[in-house]
Amino acid sequence: MNIRKLVTSSIASALLLTLTLGASAADLLDTVKQRGTLKVALEGTYPPFNYKEGGQLAGFEVELANALAQKLGVKAEFSTSEWSAILAGLQAGKYDVVINQVGITDKRKETFDFSEPYTISAPQLIIRKDEKREFKTLADLKGHKLGLGQGTNYADIAKKVGGIDVKTYPGAQEYLQDLALGRIDAALNDSLLIPYIVKQTKLPLKPGAPVGDLEKSGIPFVKNNPKFKAAIDKALADLQADGSFAKISTKWFDRDVSKPPVAK
């Protein structure tokens, strides 16, 4: 065999081995394990998911992040960011993951990989506890008054149905108060937020029927980290299997938010 070809072949093989080992070592899971921390970004201003209480981060996603990090054998290290910049920061490598109700969309999957979904939500009606009428769909509200927050996309959803008297309010407190007093017939919000806001207001209300498409949220991270994806998915599955996820979820939402919403 030609010596030059042999040397060239040997160098190429060594280079390929180095690149292969380098690629393996570069997996995010190795970085996280070596560092001993999982760098987590969230807004810190989005109760009950994540917010500050007494100067400390609290909320469903804060507790979930801590539990996931523990399953990975590391500690969670938090940083906060405005929503408008949070995914750009992830892409730039400022943190390992974002745990902040990031919807899994085809567009986002072009840039990031995602864990399995950990929340499933949908637009959902809010009704009075003593409501006898059946509002199973938005169409059932034709000829009735529906309250919702200003600036949300729920008004567009309701108007597409037609025939609904849509009333907009500055915030949830106002339309929930009107609903409790009988000034409107139902309200509309995200299914994940309804148990929290109903509990906060202490009004005689309850979740009604889900009336829109389901949205799944997961944990995004930079692409091409298969070991990390497998590990974070296993950590989520383990939390669900041992009951930890349901315990955390029930604390904040009175139900397991990894399951689709249902009327009560």
N, C-alpha and C positions, 0 to 999 in steps of 0.2 A: 504493500500500500504506500502511496506517495506520502513522504514525511510531512510535507506542507499541508496536505489534505487531512492527515491524522491530527496535526496540531490545531488546524482550523476547526476540525470536528470536535476536538477535546475542549477547546475554548468555547465553542457554541454550546456544548452540553453543560459546561460549568456555568455559563451565563444563564442558560435556561433554568438550571437548578437554583441559582441565586434569585432569579426573578420569581420563580415559583415559591420559594421559601419566603421571599420578601412580601409577596402578595398574601401568603397565608398569615404572616406575622402582622400584616396591616389591617386584618379584620378588626372591626370596632370592638368585638368582644375581648380580644387580647389586650387592646388599649385600656378598656374599662377595668379589666381584671388587674392589670399591672399597676394602674393608677390607684385602684381601690375605691374609686368613686364613679357614680353614674351622673353625668352632668345633665340636669333637667331644666328646661326653660318652660315658663308659664307666665301668664299675664300678672297674676297676683291681685287682680281687681275684678274677678268674675265669680262672685258667690252664687251657689254653694260649691262650685268646682274648685276655685282657688282664690284666696283673698287674704288680707292681713288682719289679724285680730290681736290687739295688744302688741303690735310691732312684729308678730310672728306669723309666718305663713300657715294657713289652715285651709281645710276644705277637702272634698272628696278626692280630687286628683293629687293633692299633697300626700294624703294617707296612702293612696294607691302607689304613688311613686316610691315612697319609703318601703312599702311592702314588696314591690318589684325588685328594688335594689337589694333588699335582704335576701330574696330568692336567688339573686345573682351572686351573692356573697360579698357585696360592696355596700357603700353608703350613698344615699342620694345627696347631691350637691346642687342646690337650687339657684337659679338666676331669673330675674323678671325682665320682661320685654313687652312693649306695646304690640298689639296684634298685628299692626301694619308692617312690622319689621321682624316678627318672630321667625317666620319661615326662611327669610333671607339670612338671618343669623345662623340658622341650622345649616343652610347650604354653605355658609362661609366657615363652618367648623367651630363656631363659638361654643357649642354644646353638643351633646350626643343625641338627645331626643327632645321632642316637644310633647308635653302631656297637657293639652289645653283644648280639648274638644275640637280636634282637627278632623273635619269630615274627609272620608276617603273618597276621592273623586278621580276620574280618569286623568284629568289634567294634572293633578298633584302627583299621581303615580308615574307621570313622565319624568319627574324630578327626584322623587323620594320613594323608598320602600316603606311599607307600613306593617305594623304588627297586625294580628287578628283584631277585629273590632272589640272594644271593651264597653261601648255604649251604643244603644240603638234607640233612636228617638223619632218623633213624628209630630206634626201639628196636632194638637189635641184640644177638645172643647173643655171648658170649665162650666159646671152647672151648679144650681143650688142643691143642697142635700135632700130637700123635700120635693125636688122636681118630679112630677108625675108624667109629663110629656116625654116622648121618646125622640131624641135628636141623635140619630145614628150616623147621619151624613150632613154635610153642609147644605145639601138640597132640602133637608128637613127644616132648615131655618128660613126658608123663603117666607116672607111676610112677617118675620120676627127680627128683633134687634140683637146684633152681635157686637160686642165690645172687644177692642184690641188696641195695642200700643201704636203710637205714631211712629212712622219711619220703618216699620217692619214690612216684610213681604206678605204678611198674612192678609192685608187688605186686598192685594192683587188676587190672591187665591180665592177670597170670598166673592170679589166682584166678578170673577170669571163664571161663577155659578149663576149669578144674577138673581134679582128679587129679594136679596138680603139687605136689611137696613143696617149698614155698617156704621158704627160709632167709634171714632178714634179718641184716644186719651193720652195724656202725657206719660203715664206710667201704669204699672199693674195695680198699684194701690187704688187708683181712682176708678178703674173699670171693675175691679173686684168689689169695691164698696157699692157701686151702682147695681151690680149683679145681685148682691146680697139683699139690697133694698127693693129689687124687682123692677128697676128702671130699664134694665136690658134682660134679654132672655138667656143669653149664654156669652161666654168670652172665649178667646182663642189664644193659645200660647204654645211654647215648646213643651212636649210631654215631660222632659227631664226637670224643667223648672217648676212645673205646676205643684207637686207636693211641697216643695220648699216655700213657695210664695203663699200657698194656702195656709201652711203651718205658721208662717210669719205674721200673716194678717189676722189669724184666729177667727175667721169668718165662717159661717155655716155653708161651706162650699165643698165640692168634690170634683175629681177628674171625670170628664165625660168620655165620649167616644173619640178615638184617633180618627182624623179626617184627611190625612195626606200621606205622601210617600215617606217611606222609612229612610232615615239617614244614619249611616254607620260612621262612628268615629274611632280612629285608631292612633297608634303612636308612630309618627314618621321619623325616619333617620336616613342618612346618606346611603345611596345605592351601593350595591356590590359588597355587602357585609352579611353573607349567608349564615355564618356561625352566630352572629349577633341576633339575626332574625329568628333563628331556631331557638336561641336561648331566651329571648324576650317572649316568644310565643309559649314556650314551655313554662316560663315563670307565670304568665297569665293563666295558663291551664291549671297549673298547680294551685294557684290562689283560688280558682273556682272549685277545684276538686276538694280542697281542705276546708271550704266554707268561708275563707277569709274575705274573698271578694264580696260575697253576699252580705257579710257582716258590715263591711265598710259601706257598701252601697245602701243598705237598709238604714244605716245611721243617718245618711244625708237625704235619701229619697223615699224611704219607706218601701222600697222594693228593689229587686235585682235589675239594674239598668242595662245589663248585658242581654236582657230579654226584651222583645217588642212590647210597647205599651198596650194596655187594655183598659177598658172603662171599668170603673168601680161601682 
